[in-house]
């Protein structure tokens, strides 16, 4: 009986931990208060250069990303 109660308590504690992990990350300021998370930075634009070293469209033949 004790073993059953112990295993039930372990399962309940593991489920509580799993719920905390699945939640969205919380953003906090320097004082520790919850704040709205800033939006992620947009990806940097990809630029390409041709064989001569000049900037060109990435779809151009021989263009390589910088």
N, C-alpha and C positions, 0 to 999 in steps of 0.2 A: 504494500500500500504506500509506503514511504517512497519507494522508487518511482511509482506512478505519479505521485504528487511532485516529486523533484523534477521528473522529466517534463511535466506540464509547465512548471515554473520556468524551466530553461527555454522551452519553446515560446512561451509568452514573452520572455525578455529578448529573445532573438528576433521575434517579429516586430517588437517595438524599435529595436535598433535598425532593422531593415527599412522601416518606414521613415526614419530620420535620414537615412542615407539617400533614399529615392527623392526626397524633397529638393526643390530648386535651391541653388546656393544663395545664401543670404548675404547682402552687402551691408557693411557697417562703416561708419565714419570713424575718425580718430578717437572719439569719445566712447565708441562702442554701441552707439545707437543705430537701429536699423534704418537704412535709407534705400531709395530706389536705385537699382543697379544701372550703371551707365550702359548705353547700347554698345555692342561690339563694334570695333573699328572696321570700316569697309576695307576690303582687300586692295592692296596697291595695284595700280594699273600695270599690266605687263607691257614692257617695251622691247622692241626687237631692233637689231642692227644687221645691216647687210655685210657682204664680204669686205667692203671698203671702210667699214666702221661708221657709216652714217645711219641715222635712224630711218627705219623703213617699217611698212606694215608687216605684221607677223605672217600674213598670208602670202607675202611676196616670196618668190623662189630664192633660196639661199639665206633667208633671214633667220637669225638665231636669237632667242631671248637673252636679255642682258641680266 
